[in-house]
Amino acid sequence: MTTLDELAQALEAGADIVLLDKMEIGDLRKAVAMTDGRALLEASGGVMLESVAAIAATGVHLISVGALTHSASRFDISLDIDFLDTL
């Protein structure tokens, strides 16, 4: 859902989990109040590590942080196992 109107439709249809995509902090607060515990709410889209605390303070139940995967630094590692030494 990207708007509060879409959230209202989802709640009316009986959704029990709703993904709130790219919503501003103020709209997230409104969504939590509007839902009033009838569904789990997940904030996603545009979430940065720096904004997680502010988003959590809105009362949403879950937060997806894409930066953990698409903005992660590379780390090159390999593992060599020599089975011949164990015989």
PDB file with one MODEL, atoms N, CA, C and O in Angstrom:
MODEL        1
ATOM      1  N   MET A   1       0.836  -1.164   0.000  1.00  0.00           N
ATOM      2  CA  MET A   1       0.000   0.000   0.000  1.00  0.00           C
ATOM      3  C   MET A   1       0.890   1.240   0.000  1.00  0.00           C
ATOM      4  O   MET A   1       1.883   1.301   0.725  1.00  0.00           O
ATOM      5  N   THR A   2       0.537   2.199  -0.797  1.00  0.00           N
ATOM      6  CA  THR A   2       1.302   3.435  -0.830  1.00  0.00           C
ATOM      7  C   THR A   2       0.496   4.633  -0.330  1.00  0.00           C
ATOM      8  O   THR A   2       1.038   5.724  -0.156  1.00  0.00           O
ATOM      9  N   THR A   3      -0.797   4.424  -0.101  1.00  0.00           N
ATOM     10  CA  THR A   3      -1.643   5.514   0.390  1.00  0.00           C
ATOM     11  C   THR A   3      -2.534   5.015   1.520  1.00  0.00           C
ATOM     12  O   THR A   3      -2.746   3.814   1.685  1.00  0.00           O
ATOM     13  N   LEU A   4      -3.047   5.962   2.291  1.00  0.00           N
ATOM     14  CA  LEU A   4      -3.971   5.610   3.371  1.00  0.00           C
ATOM     15  C   LEU A   4      -5.296   5.099   2.815  1.00  0.00           C
ATOM     16  O   LEU A   4      -5.951   4.277   3.455  1.00  0.00           O
ATOM     17  N   ASP A   5      -5.704   5.570   1.637  1.00  0.00           N
ATOM     18  CA  ASP A   5      -6.919   5.058   0.999  1.00  0.00           C
ATOM     19  C   ASP A   5      -6.770   3.579   0.651  1.00  0.00           C
ATOM     20  O   ASP A   5      -7.699   2.795   0.846  1.00  0.00           O
ATOM     21  N   GLU A   6      -5.600   3.200   0.137  1.00  0.00           N
ATOM     22  CA  GLU A   6      -5.356   1.784  -0.169  1.00  0.00           C
ATOM     23  C   GLU A   6      -5.365   0.953   1.109  1.00  0.00           C
ATOM     24  O   GLU A   6      -5.878  -0.166   1.121  1.00  0.00           O
ATOM     25  N   LEU A   7      -4.800   1.498   2.180  1.00  0.00           N
ATOM     26  CA  LEU A   7      -4.822   0.796   3.460  1.00  0.00           C
ATOM     27  C   LEU A   7      -6.255   0.580   3.918  1.00  0.00           C
ATOM     28  O   LEU A   7      -6.593  -0.514   4.369  1.00  0.00           O
ATOM     29  N   ALA A   8      -7.094   1.583   3.814  1.00  0.00           N
ATOM     30  CA  ALA A   8      -8.506   1.461   4.212  1.00  0.00           C
ATOM     31  C   ALA A   8      -9.185   0.343   3.428  1.00  0.00           C
ATOM     32  O   ALA A   8      -9.958  -0.434   3.988  1.00  0.00           O
ATOM     33  N   GLN A   9      -8.895   0.264   2.139  1.00  0.00           N
ATOM     34  CA  GLN A   9      -9.481  -0.794   1.301  1.00  0.00           C
ATOM     35  C   GLN A   9      -8.992  -2.170   1.746  1.00  0.00           C
ATOM     36  O   GLN A   9      -9.771  -3.121   1.811  1.00  0.00           O
ATOM     37  N   ALA A  10      -7.705  -2.270   2.049  1.00  0.00           N
ATOM     38  CA  ALA A  10      -7.144  -3.552   2.482  1.00  0.00           C
ATOM     39  C   ALA A  10      -7.759  -3.989   3.811  1.00  0.00           C
ATOM     40  O   ALA A  10      -8.092  -5.160   3.989  1.00  0.00           O
ATOM     41  N   LEU A  11      -7.908  -3.059   4.729  1.00  0.00           N
ATOM     42  CA  LEU A  11      -8.514  -3.395   6.020  1.00  0.00           C
ATOM     43  C   LEU A  11      -9.964  -3.803   5.855  1.00  0.00           C
ATOM     44  O   LEU A  11     -10.432  -4.742   6.500  1.00  0.00           O
ATOM     45  N   GLU A  12     -10.674  -3.096   4.992  1.00  0.00           N
ATOM     46  CA  GLU A  12     -12.074  -3.428   4.721  1.00  0.00           C
ATOM     47  C   GLU A  12     -12.206  -4.829   4.118  1.00  0.00           C
ATOM     48  O   GLU A  12     -13.186  -5.532   4.360  1.00  0.00           O
ATOM     49  N   ALA A  13     -11.203  -5.219   3.329  1.00  0.00           N
ATOM     50  CA  ALA A  13     -11.217  -6.545   2.698  1.00  0.00           C
ATOM     51  C   ALA A  13     -10.776  -7.643   3.667  1.00  0.00           C
ATOM     52  O   ALA A  13     -10.852  -8.827   3.339  1.00  0.00           O
ATOM     53  N   GLY A  14     -10.309  -7.247   4.876  1.00  0.00           N
ATOM     54  CA  GLY A  14      -9.931  -8.240   5.868  1.00  0.00           C
ATOM     55  C   GLY A  14      -8.463  -8.588   5.920  1.00  0.00           C
ATOM     56  O   GLY A  14      -8.097  -9.603   6.513  1.00  0.00           O
ATOM     57  N   ALA A  15      -7.611  -7.781   5.319  1.00  0.00           N
ATOM     58  CA  ALA A  15      -6.174  -8.066   5.353  1.00  0.00           C
ATOM     59  C   ALA A  15      -5.689  -8.094   6.797  1.00  0.00           C
ATOM     60  O   ALA A  15      -6.091  -7.266   7.614  1.00  0.00           O
ATOM     61  N   ASP A  16      -4.821  -9.059   7.102  1.00  0.00           N
ATOM     62  CA  ASP A  16      -4.286  -9.135   8.466  1.00  0.00           C
ATOM     63  C   ASP A  16      -2.807  -8.738   8.533  1.00  0.00           C
ATOM     64  O   ASP A  16      -2.253  -8.585   9.622  1.00  0.00           O
ATOM     65  N   ILE A  17      -2.178  -8.575   7.379  1.00  0.00           N
ATOM     66  CA  ILE A  17      -0.811  -8.052   7.286  1.00  0.00           C
ATOM     67  C   ILE A  17      -0.775  -7.108   6.092  1.00  0.00           C
ATOM     68  O   ILE A  17      -1.246  -7.446   5.007  1.00  0.00           O
ATOM     69  N   VAL A  18      -0.208  -5.915   6.303  1.00  0.00           N
ATOM     70  CA  VAL A  18      -0.177  -4.931   5.230  1.00  0.00           C
ATOM     71  C   VAL A  18       1.229  -4.343   5.122  1.00  0.00           C
ATOM     72  O   VAL A  18       1.823  -3.939   6.121  1.00  0.00           O
ATOM     73  N   LEU A  19       1.748  -4.303   3.898  1.00  0.00           N
ATOM     74  CA  LEU A  19       3.035  -3.679   3.611  1.00  0.00           C
ATOM     75  C   LEU A  19       2.778  -2.227   3.241  1.00  0.00           C
ATOM     76  O   LEU A  19       2.056  -1.938   2.287  1.00  0.00           O
ATOM     77  N   LEU A  20       3.373  -1.319   4.000  1.00  0.00           N
ATOM     78  CA  LEU A  20       3.247   0.115   3.741  1.00  0.00           C
ATOM     79  C   LEU A  20       4.504   0.550   3.002  1.00  0.00           C
ATOM     80  O   LEU A  20       5.586   0.608   3.586  1.00  0.00           O
ATOM     81  N   ASP A  21       4.362   0.850   1.733  1.00  0.00           N
ATOM     82  CA  ASP A  21       5.514   1.096   0.860  1.00  0.00           C
ATOM     83  C   ASP A  21       5.769   2.584   0.658  1.00  0.00           C
ATOM     84  O   ASP A  21       4.899   3.317   0.187  1.00  0.00           O
ATOM     85  N   LYS A  22       6.974   3.020   1.020  1.00  0.00           N
ATOM     86  CA  LYS A  22       7.439   4.388   0.779  1.00  0.00           C
ATOM     87  C   LYS A  22       6.534   5.446   1.379  1.00  0.00           C
ATOM     88  O   LYS A  22       6.320   6.494   0.770  1.00  0.00           O
ATOM     89  N   MET A  23       5.999   5.189   2.564  1.00  0.00           N
ATOM     90  CA  MET A  23       5.155   6.177   3.244  1.00  0.00           C
ATOM     91  C   MET A  23       6.007   7.093   4.110  1.00  0.00           C
ATOM     92  O   MET A  23       7.004   6.670   4.695  1.00  0.00           O
ATOM     93  N   GLU A  24       5.599   8.345   4.181  1.00  0.00           N
ATOM     94  CA  GLU A  24       6.251   9.315   5.053  1.00  0.00           C
ATOM     95  C   GLU A  24       5.943   8.974   6.509  1.00  0.00           C
ATOM     96  O   GLU A  24       4.969   8.277   6.796  1.00  0.00           O
ATOM     97  N   ILE A  25       6.772   9.467   7.423  1.00  0.00           N
ATOM     98  CA  ILE A  25       6.600   9.183   8.858  1.00  0.00           C
ATOM     99  C   ILE A  25       5.195   9.562   9.339  1.00  0.00           C
ATOM    100  O   ILE A  25       4.566   8.798  10.071  1.00  0.00           O
ATOM    101  N   GLY A  26       4.714  10.709   8.942  1.00  0.00           N
ATOM    102  CA  GLY A  26       3.377  11.144   9.353  1.00  0.00           C
ATOM    103  C   GLY A  26       2.289  10.189   8.888  1.00  0.00           C
ATOM    104  O   GLY A  26       1.356   9.897   9.636  1.00  0.00           O
ATOM    105  N   ASP A  27       2.404   9.702   7.659  1.00  0.00           N
ATOM    106  CA  ASP A  27       1.427   8.752   7.140  1.00  0.00           C
ATOM    107  C   ASP A  27       1.540   7.400   7.838  1.00  0.00           C
ATOM    108  O   ASP A  27       0.536   6.716   8.034  1.00  0.00           O
ATOM    109  N   LEU A  28       2.758   7.016   8.213  1.00  0.00           N
ATOM    110  CA  LEU A  28       2.912   5.765   8.964  1.00  0.00           C
ATOM    111  C   LEU A  28       2.184   5.862  10.304  1.00  0.00           C
ATOM    112  O   LEU A  28       1.514   4.917  10.722  1.00  0.00           O
ATOM    113  N   ARG A  29       2.319   7.009  10.974  1.00  0.00           N
ATOM    114  CA  ARG A  29       1.602   7.212  12.246  1.00  0.00           C
ATOM    115  C   ARG A  29       0.093   7.122  12.035  1.00  0.00           C
ATOM    116  O   ARG A  29      -0.613   6.485  12.817  1.00  0.00           O
ATOM    117  N   LYS A  30      -0.395   7.762  10.976  1.00  0.00           N
ATOM    118  CA  LYS A  30      -1.832   7.721  10.664  1.00  0.00           C
ATOM    119  C   LYS A  30      -2.272   6.292  10.357  1.00  0.00           C
ATOM    120  O   LYS A  30      -3.360   5.877  10.759  1.00  0.00           O
ATOM    121  N   ALA A  31      -1.441   5.548   9.656  1.00  0.00           N
ATOM    122  CA  ALA A  31      -1.770   4.162   9.310  1.00  0.00           C
ATOM    123  C   ALA A  31      -1.888   3.303  10.563  1.00  0.00           C
ATOM    124  O   ALA A  31      -2.792   2.474  10.667  1.00  0.00           O
ATOM    125  N   VAL A  32      -0.978   3.499  11.517  1.00  0.00           N
ATOM    126  CA  VAL A  32      -1.029   2.743  12.775  1.00  0.00           C
ATOM    127  C   VAL A  32      -2.315   3.060  13.522  1.00  0.00           C
ATOM    128  O   VAL A  32      -2.991   2.155  14.011  1.00  0.00           O
ATOM    129  N   ALA A  33      -2.655   4.338  13.612  1.00  0.00           N
ATOM    130  CA  ALA A  33      -3.889   4.736  14.306  1.00  0.00           C
ATOM    131  C   ALA A  33      -5.120   4.193  13.584  1.00  0.00           C
ATOM    132  O   ALA A  33      -6.054   3.703  14.217  1.00  0.00           O
ATOM    133  N   MET A  34      -5.113   4.282  12.286  1.00  0.00           N
ATOM    134  CA  MET A  34      -6.229   3.828  11.461  1.00  0.00           C
ATOM    135  C   MET A  34      -6.454   2.322  11.589  1.00  0.00           C
ATOM    136  O   MET A  34      -7.592   1.853  11.617  1.00  0.00           O
ATOM    137  N   THR A  35      -5.359   1.576  11.663  1.00  0.00           N
ATOM    138  CA  THR A  35      -5.433   0.115  11.740  1.00  0.00           C
ATOM    139  C   THR A  35      -5.903  -0.337  13.115  1.00  0.00           C
ATOM    140  O   THR A  35      -6.625  -1.327  13.233  1.00  0.00           O
ATOM    141  N   ASP A  36      -5.497   0.383  14.149  1.00  0.00           N
ATOM    142  CA  ASP A  36      -5.936   0.120  15.517  1.00  0.00           C
ATOM    143  C   ASP A  36      -5.804  -1.354  15.907  1.00  0.00           C
ATOM    144  O   ASP A  36      -6.708  -1.926  16.516  1.00  0.00           O
ATOM    145  N   GLY A  37      -4.673  -1.957  15.549  1.00  0.00           N
ATOM    146  CA  GLY A  37      -4.401  -3.332  15.946  1.00  0.00           C
ATOM    147  C   GLY A  37      -5.077  -4.408  15.118  1.00  0.00           C
ATOM    148  O   GLY A  37      -4.913  -5.590  15.421  1.00  0.00           O
ATOM    149  N   ARG A  38      -5.823  -4.054  14.092  1.00  0.00           N
ATOM    150  CA  ARG A  38      -6.536  -5.053  13.284  1.00  0.00           C
ATOM    151  C   ARG A  38      -5.628  -5.818  12.331  1.00  0.00           C
ATOM    152  O   ARG A  38      -6.010  -6.868  11.814  1.00  0.00           O
ATOM    153  N   ALA A  39      -4.412  -5.291  12.094  1.00  0.00           N
ATOM    154  CA  ALA A  39      -3.490  -5.948  11.165  1.00  0.00           C
ATOM    155  C   ALA A  39      -2.058  -5.615  11.556  1.00  0.00           C
ATOM    156  O   ALA A  39      -1.788  -4.580  12.165  1.00  0.00           O
ATOM    157  N   LEU A  40      -1.151  -6.509  11.196  1.00  0.00           N
ATOM    158  CA  LEU A  40       0.272  -6.212  11.340  1.00  0.00           C
ATOM    159  C   LEU A  40       0.667  -5.264  10.222  1.00  0.00           C
ATOM    160  O   LEU A  40       0.225  -5.416   9.083  1.00  0.00           O
ATOM    161  N   LEU A  41       1.498  -4.286  10.550  1.00  0.00           N
ATOM    162  CA  LEU A  41       1.940  -3.317   9.562  1.00  0.00           C
ATOM    163  C   LEU A  41       3.447  -3.396   9.388  1.00  0.00           C
ATOM    164  O   LEU A  41       4.198  -3.405  10.363  1.00  0.00           O
ATOM    165  N   GLU A  42       3.879  -3.453   8.135  1.00  0.00           N
ATOM    166  CA  GLU A  42       5.300  -3.482   7.817  1.00  0.00           C
ATOM    167  C   GLU A  42       5.652  -2.258   6.975  1.00  0.00           C
ATOM    168  O   GLU A  42       5.061  -2.025   5.921  1.00  0.00           O
ATOM    169  N   ALA A  43       6.618  -1.486   7.452  1.00  0.00           N
ATOM    170  CA  ALA A  43       7.120  -0.340   6.692  1.00  0.00           C
ATOM    171  C   ALA A  43       8.247  -0.815   5.789  1.00  0.00           C
ATOM    172  O   ALA A  43       9.127  -1.560   6.220  1.00  0.00           O
ATOM    173  N   SER A  44       8.217  -0.384   4.543  1.00  0.00           N
ATOM    174  CA  SER A  44       9.221  -0.803   3.574  1.00  0.00           C
ATOM    175  C   SER A  44       9.390   0.294   2.530  1.00  0.00           C
ATOM    176  O   SER A  44       8.573   1.210   2.436  1.00  0.00           O
ATOM    177  N   GLY A  45      10.444   0.191   1.760  1.00  0.00           N
ATOM    178  CA  GLY A  45      10.651   1.120   0.666  1.00  0.00           C
ATOM    179  C   GLY A  45      11.289   2.415   1.113  1.00  0.00           C
ATOM    180  O   GLY A  45      10.666   3.207   1.820  1.00  0.00           O
ATOM    181  N   GLY A  46      12.499   2.631   0.715  1.00  0.00           N
ATOM    182  CA  GLY A  46      13.197   3.854   1.062  1.00  0.00           C
ATOM    183  C   GLY A  46      13.685   3.912   2.500  1.00  0.00           C
ATOM    184  O   GLY A  46      14.108   4.969   2.969  1.00  0.00           O
ATOM    185  N   VAL A  47      13.632   2.799   3.195  1.00  0.00           N
ATOM    186  CA  VAL A  47      14.070   2.760   4.595  1.00  0.00           C
ATOM    187  C   VAL A  47      15.592   2.701   4.633  1.00  0.00           C
ATOM    188  O   VAL A  47      16.209   1.839   4.008  1.00  0.00           O
ATOM    189  N   MET A  48      16.178   3.618   5.365  1.00  0.00           N
ATOM    190  CA  MET A  48      17.623   3.641   5.546  1.00  0.00           C
ATOM    191  C   MET A  48      17.927   3.313   7.006  1.00  0.00           C
ATOM    192  O   MET A  48      17.073   3.493   7.874  1.00  0.00           O
ATOM    193  N   LEU A  49      19.117   2.842   7.273  1.00  0.00           N
ATOM    194  CA  LEU A  49      19.489   2.518   8.647  1.00  0.00           C
ATOM    195  C   LEU A  49      19.305   3.720   9.565  1.00  0.00           C
ATOM    196  O   LEU A  49      18.962   3.565  10.737  1.00  0.00           O
ATOM    197  N   GLU A  50      19.537   4.925   9.028  1.00  0.00           N
ATOM    198  CA  GLU A  50      19.414   6.139   9.823  1.00  0.00           C
ATOM    199  C   GLU A  50      17.966   6.467  10.179  1.00  0.00           C
ATOM    200  O   GLU A  50      17.727   7.211  11.130  1.00  0.00           O
ATOM    201  N   SER A  51      17.003   5.934   9.444  1.00  0.00           N
ATOM    202  CA  SER A  51      15.601   6.269   9.687  1.00  0.00           C
ATOM    203  C   SER A  51      14.838   5.191  10.449  1.00  0.00           C
ATOM    204  O   SER A  51      13.657   5.372  10.745  1.00  0.00           O
ATOM    205  N   VAL A  52      15.476   4.091  10.768  1.00  0.00           N
ATOM    206  CA  VAL A  52      14.784   2.972  11.419  1.00  0.00           C
ATOM    207  C   VAL A  52      14.179   3.377  12.765  1.00  0.00           C
ATOM    208  O   VAL A  52      13.040   3.010  13.055  1.00  0.00           O
ATOM    209  N   ALA A  53      14.908   4.117  13.585  1.00  0.00           N
ATOM    210  CA  ALA A  53      14.393   4.501  14.905  1.00  0.00           C
ATOM    211  C   ALA A  53      13.135   5.356  14.777  1.00  0.00           C
ATOM    212  O   ALA A  53      12.164   5.141  15.503  1.00  0.00           O
ATOM    213  N   ALA A  54      13.144   6.311  13.870  1.00  0.00           N
ATOM    214  CA  ALA A  54      11.971   7.170  13.678  1.00  0.00           C
ATOM    215  C   ALA A  54      10.780   6.365  13.159  1.00  0.00           C
ATOM    216  O   ALA A  54       9.642   6.600  13.564  1.00  0.00           O
ATOM    217  N   ILE A  55      11.044   5.429  12.275  1.00  0.00           N
ATOM    218  CA  ILE A  55       9.968   4.587  11.742  1.00  0.00           C
ATOM    219  C   ILE A  55       9.423   3.685  12.846  1.00  0.00           C
ATOM    220  O   ILE A  55       8.209   3.522  12.967  1.00  0.00           O
ATOM    221  N   ALA A  56      10.300   3.103  13.643  1.00  0.00           N
ATOM    222  CA  ALA A  56       9.857   2.240  14.746  1.00  0.00           C
ATOM    223  C   ALA A  56       8.984   3.020  15.725  1.00  0.00           C
ATOM    224  O   ALA A  56       8.038   2.467  16.285  1.00  0.00           O
ATOM    225  N   ALA A  57       9.290   4.289  15.934  1.00  0.00           N
ATOM    226  CA  ALA A  57       8.527   5.118  16.869  1.00  0.00           C
ATOM    227  C   ALA A  57       7.091   5.359  16.404  1.00  0.00           C
ATOM    228  O   ALA A  57       6.256   5.790  17.198  1.00  0.00           O
ATOM    229  N   THR A  58       6.793   5.090  15.140  1.00  0.00           N
ATOM    230  CA  THR A  58       5.427   5.274  14.640  1.00  0.00           C
ATOM    231  C   THR A  58       4.496   4.181  15.141  1.00  0.00           C
ATOM    232  O   THR A  58       3.278   4.360  15.177  1.00  0.00           O
ATOM    233  N   GLY A  59       5.078   3.044  15.528  1.00  0.00           N
ATOM    234  CA  GLY A  59       4.260   1.940  16.015  1.00  0.00           C
ATOM    235  C   GLY A  59       4.056   0.803  15.039  1.00  0.00           C
ATOM    236  O   GLY A  59       3.337  -0.148  15.348  1.00  0.00           O
ATOM    237  N   VAL A  60       4.677   0.874  13.851  1.00  0.00           N
ATOM    238  CA  VAL A  60       4.567  -0.256  12.926  1.00  0.00           C
ATOM    239  C   VAL A  60       5.189  -1.489  13.577  1.00  0.00           C
ATOM    240  O   VAL A  60       6.045  -1.367  14.453  1.00  0.00           O
ATOM    241  N   HIS A  61       4.764  -2.659  13.153  1.00  0.00           N
ATOM    242  CA  HIS A  61       5.234  -3.903  13.760  1.00  0.00           C
ATOM    243  C   HIS A  61       6.549  -4.402  13.163  1.00  0.00           C
ATOM    244  O   HIS A  61       7.379  -4.981  13.864  1.00  0.00           O
ATOM    245  N   LEU A  62       6.729  -4.172  11.868  1.00  0.00           N
ATOM    246  CA  LEU A  62       7.890  -4.694  11.143  1.00  0.00           C
ATOM    247  C   LEU A  62       8.477  -3.601  10.263  1.00  0.00           C
ATOM    248  O   LEU A  62       7.761  -2.724   9.779  1.00  0.00           O
ATOM    249  N   ILE A  63       9.792  -3.666  10.063  1.00  0.00           N
ATOM    250  CA  ILE A  63      10.471  -2.720   9.175  1.00  0.00           C
ATOM    251  C   ILE A  63      11.421  -3.507   8.279  1.00  0.00           C
ATOM    252  O   ILE A  63      12.238  -4.289   8.764  1.00  0.00           O
ATOM    253  N   SER A  64      11.309  -3.296   6.972  1.00  0.00           N
ATOM    254  CA  SER A  64      12.225  -3.918   6.014  1.00  0.00           C
ATOM    255  C   SER A  64      13.256  -2.879   5.598  1.00  0.00           C
ATOM    256  O   SER A  64      12.908  -1.767   5.200  1.00  0.00           O
ATOM    257  N   VAL A  65      14.523  -3.252   5.694  1.00  0.00           N
ATOM    258  CA  VAL A  65      15.607  -2.336   5.344  1.00  0.00           C
ATOM    259  C   VAL A  65      16.381  -2.937   4.171  1.00  0.00           C
ATOM    260  O   VAL A  65      17.267  -3.769   4.365  1.00  0.00           O
ATOM    261  N   GLY A  66      16.046  -2.519   2.980  1.00  0.00           N
ATOM    262  CA  GLY A  66      16.710  -3.040   1.792  1.00  0.00           C
ATOM    263  C   GLY A  66      18.189  -2.701   1.753  1.00  0.00           C
ATOM    264  O   GLY A  66      18.971  -3.399   1.107  1.00  0.00           O
ATOM    265  N   ALA A  67      18.576  -1.638   2.439  1.00  0.00           N
ATOM    266  CA  ALA A  67      19.986  -1.227   2.442  1.00  0.00           C
ATOM    267  C   ALA A  67      20.887  -2.316   3.014  1.00  0.00           C
ATOM    268  O   ALA A  67      22.086  -2.339   2.734  1.00  0.00           O
ATOM    269  N   LEU A  68      20.323  -3.212   3.809  1.00  0.00           N
ATOM    270  CA  LEU A  68      21.124  -4.298   4.367  1.00  0.00           C
ATOM    271  C   LEU A  68      21.658  -5.220   3.274  1.00  0.00           C
ATOM    272  O   LEU A  68      22.710  -5.838   3.437  1.00  0.00           O
ATOM    273  N   THR A  69      20.934  -5.311   2.165  1.00  0.00           N
ATOM    274  CA  THR A  69      21.379  -6.195   1.093  1.00  0.00           C
ATOM    275  C   THR A  69      21.875  -5.428  -0.128  1.00  0.00           C
ATOM    276  O   THR A  69      22.963  -5.719  -0.625  1.00  0.00           O
ATOM    277  N   HIS A  70      21.112  -4.459  -0.627  1.00  0.00           N
ATOM    278  CA  HIS A  70      21.524  -3.806  -1.866  1.00  0.00           C
ATOM    279  C   HIS A  70      22.590  -2.737  -1.677  1.00  0.00           C
ATOM    280  O   HIS A  70      23.186  -2.295  -2.659  1.00  0.00           O
ATOM    281  N   SER A  71      22.847  -2.310  -0.449  1.00  0.00           N
ATOM    282  CA  SER A  71      23.888  -1.302  -0.226  1.00  0.00           C
ATOM    283  C   SER A  71      25.031  -1.821   0.633  1.00  0.00           C
ATOM    284  O   SER A  71      25.874  -1.050   1.093  1.00  0.00           O
ATOM    285  N   ALA A  72      25.055  -3.104   0.842  1.00  0.00           N
ATOM    286  CA  ALA A  72      26.108  -3.694   1.684  1.00  0.00           C
ATOM    287  C   ALA A  72      27.452  -3.686   0.949  1.00  0.00           C
ATOM    288  O   ALA A  72      27.514  -3.825  -0.272  1.00  0.00           O
ATOM    289  N   SER A  73      28.500  -3.523   1.713  1.00  0.00           N
ATOM    290  CA  SER A  73      29.843  -3.586   1.142  1.00  0.00           C
ATOM    291  C   SER A  73      30.190  -5.022   0.783  1.00  0.00           C
ATOM    292  O   SER A  73      29.707  -5.970   1.403  1.00  0.00           O
ATOM    293  N   ARG A  74      31.033  -5.163  -0.224  1.00  0.00           N
ATOM    294  CA  ARG A  74      31.478  -6.503  -0.612  1.00  0.00           C
ATOM    295  C   ARG A  74      32.488  -7.023   0.387  1.00  0.00           C
ATOM    296  O   ARG A  74      33.251  -6.267   0.989  1.00  0.00           O
ATOM    297  N   PHE A  75      32.472  -8.324   0.547  1.00  0.00           N
ATOM    298  CA  PHE A  75      33.485  -8.976   1.353  1.00  0.00           C
ATOM    299  C   PHE A  75      33.791 -10.289   0.661  1.00  0.00           C
ATOM    300  O   PHE A  75      32.948 -11.184   0.604  1.00  0.00           O
ATOM    301  N   ASP A  76      34.995 -10.401   0.137  1.00  0.00           N
ATOM    302  CA  ASP A  76      35.379 -11.578  -0.632  1.00  0.00           C
ATOM    303  C   ASP A  76      36.044 -12.573   0.302  1.00  0.00           C
ATOM    304  O   ASP A  76      37.055 -12.269   0.935  1.00  0.00           O
ATOM    305  N   ILE A  77      35.473 -13.754   0.381  1.00  0.00           N
ATOM    306  CA  ILE A  77      36.019 -14.783   1.258  1.00  0.00           C
ATOM    307  C   ILE A  77      35.890 -16.123   0.546  1.00  0.00           C
ATOM    308  O   ILE A  77      34.954 -16.348  -0.221  1.00  0.00           O
ATOM    309  N   SER A  78      36.825 -16.989   0.808  1.00  0.00           N
ATOM    310  CA  SER A  78      36.731 -18.331   0.246  1.00  0.00           C
ATOM    311  C   SER A  78      37.095 -19.331   1.327  1.00  0.00           C
ATOM    312  O   SER A  78      37.717 -18.988   2.333  1.00  0.00           O
ATOM    313  N   LEU A  79      36.702 -20.550   1.105  1.00  0.00           N
ATOM    314  CA  LEU A  79      36.971 -21.618   2.059  1.00  0.00           C
ATOM    315  C   LEU A  79      37.528 -22.793   1.276  1.00  0.00           C
ATOM    316  O   LEU A  79      36.874 -23.335   0.385  1.00  0.00           O
ATOM    317  N   ASP A  80      38.738 -23.175   1.622  1.00  0.00           N
ATOM    318  CA  ASP A  80      39.360 -24.327   0.978  1.00  0.00           C
ATOM    319  C   ASP A  80      39.433 -25.459   1.996  1.00  0.00           C
ATOM    320  O   ASP A  80      39.899 -25.277   3.121  1.00  0.00           O
ATOM    321  N   ILE A  81      38.966 -26.618   1.581  1.00  0.00           N
ATOM    322  CA  ILE A  81      39.008 -27.796   2.447  1.00  0.00           C
ATOM    323  C   ILE A  81      39.851 -28.851   1.751  1.00  0.00           C
ATOM    324  O   ILE A  81      39.608 -29.197   0.595  1.00  0.00           O
ATOM    325  N   ASP A  82      40.825 -29.346   2.454  1.00  0.00           N
ATOM    326  CA  ASP A  82      41.710 -30.374   1.913  1.00  0.00           C
ATOM    327  C   ASP A  82      41.362 -31.686   2.593  1.00  0.00           C
ATOM    328  O   ASP A  82      41.776 -31.931   3.726  1.00  0.00           O
ATOM    329  N   PHE A  83      40.607 -32.525   1.910  1.00  0.00           N
ATOM    330  CA  PHE A  83      40.156 -33.793   2.463  1.00  0.00           C
ATOM    331  C   PHE A  83      41.264 -34.836   2.514  1.00  0.00           C
ATOM    332  O   PHE A  83      41.175 -35.784   3.294  1.00  0.00           O
ATOM    333  N   LEU A  84      42.298 -34.685   1.705  1.00  0.00           N
ATOM    334  CA  LEU A  84      43.357 -35.672   1.666  1.00  0.00           C
ATOM    335  C   LEU A  84      44.115 -35.729   2.984  1.00  0.00           C
ATOM    336  O   LEU A  84      44.612 -36.790   3.361  1.00  0.00           O
ATOM    337  N   ASP A  85      44.214 -34.612   3.689  1.00  0.00           N
ATOM    338  CA  ASP A  85      44.920 -34.600   4.967  1.00  0.00           C
ATOM    339  C   ASP A  85      44.170 -35.330   6.080  1.00  0.00           C
ATOM    340  O   ASP A  85      44.753 -35.638   7.119  1.00  0.00           O
ATOM    341  N   THR A  86      42.892 -35.607   5.871  1.00  0.00           N
ATOM    342  CA  THR A  86      42.108 -36.263   6.924  1.00  0.00           C
ATOM    343  C   THR A  86      42.116 -37.773   6.812  1.00  0.00           C
ATOM    344  O   THR A  86      41.606 -38.455   7.700  1.00  0.00           O
ATOM    345  N   LEU A  87      42.683 -38.317   5.739  1.00  0.00           N
ATOM    346  CA  LEU A  87      42.691 -39.776   5.544  1.00  0.00           C
ATOM    347  C   LEU A  87      43.819 -40.455   6.292  1.00  0.00           C
ATOM    348  O   LEU A  87      43.956 -41.677   6.226  1.00  0.00           O
TER     349      LEU A  87
ENDMDL
END
